[in-house]
Amino acid sequence: MGYRTQYSLELVIPNTAKYQYEDVISDLRSSNEGAERALEEDGSTAEECKWYDHQEDMRAFSRKYPETVFVLKGEGEEAGDLWLRYFYNGKMQNAPAQITYDAFDPAKLS
């Protein structure tokens, strides 16, 4: 059955780049089956899917556009499984969500 995740992708492209946002996402979707299933043409979520190799795929793909920061967002099927992964020139930073709650404060009671 497998674990399904909703993915979305944002790009931070420098002004000096000779390519457009849509071109990069189109290139990713046409060259990667997982990305094609997971992402719409604008980088939004296409469908909840299994893209187990997204880390390796995005590391490799980010080398093709070394000046661009790729921000892949994921929301897994388990509650609280939210994360961002930043990819830049073949490297990755993992940023899991940190859910916090305010402490009890009687002054906030209504």
N, C-alpha and C positions, 0 to 999 in steps of 0.2 A: 504494500500500500504506500508507504513512504510518508515523509514529512513535507507538508506544503507550506509555502511562504508567498506573501505578496511582496513584490519588488517594485521599486520606482527608482529612477535615475535622474540626477541633476548634474549639470556640467558647469564648471567655472572655466571659461575660455578667455585667455588674454586678448586684449584689443588688437594685438599685433598678429594674431593667428590668421592664416589664409584659408580657414575653413569655418563653416557655420554649424551651429548647434544641431540642426536637423540632419546635416550631412554626417556628423559623427555618430549619432544614434542610428541612422540608416545603415551606416557601415557596420556597426556593432550587430544590429539585428540580422543583416544579410550574411554575416560571417560566423554567427554563433546561434545554434539552435535553441539553447537555453534562453538567451536574451530575446530571441524572436518570440518565444512563448510567453515570457515574463513581461515584456515591455511593449507599450504602444509606440507609435512613431514619434511622439513628443516626450517619451521617457516615463509616462505615467504607467500605472499598473494595467496590464492586459488581462491577466488571470492569475489566480493562485496556482502555483506550480512547484515542481521539484527541479531546482537548478543547483544540484549539489556541488558542481564545479565552479560556482560563480567567483570564488576568490581567485583561483588559478586563472580562470578566463579573463577576469577584469585586470589582474596584474599584467598579463600578457598584452591585452588590448591597450591598456594605458601607456605601454611603451611606444605604441604607434602614434600617440598624440602626447608627447612628453611634457608639453607646457600646460596641459589641461588637468584640472582636478575633477575627478569623477566621484560623485557622492551617491552611493548606492544605499537605499533605505530598504529595510526588511521588516516585515511583521509576520511572525510565524503563527501557527495555529494554536499554540499554547498561550494562555494569558500571560502578559508581561514580556513576551519574546519580541522585543523591539530593539532595533539596532541601526546604526549607520556604519558604513565602511567607506573610508576615503582611499582612493587609489590615485597615485601620482607617479608616473614614469616607472612603473613596475613594482612599486612599493605600496604597502597597505597599512592603514591605521584602523583598528577596530574600536568602535565606540558604542558599547551596549547602553541601553537606556537605564537611567537611574530614577526609579519611582520613589518619591518621598511623600510623606504626609505631615501636615502641620501638627504640632503638639496641641493637646487640649488647652483651651484658653477660655475661662469662664466669661471674659469680656466680650467674646464673639458670639455668645449665645443669644438667640433671638426668640 
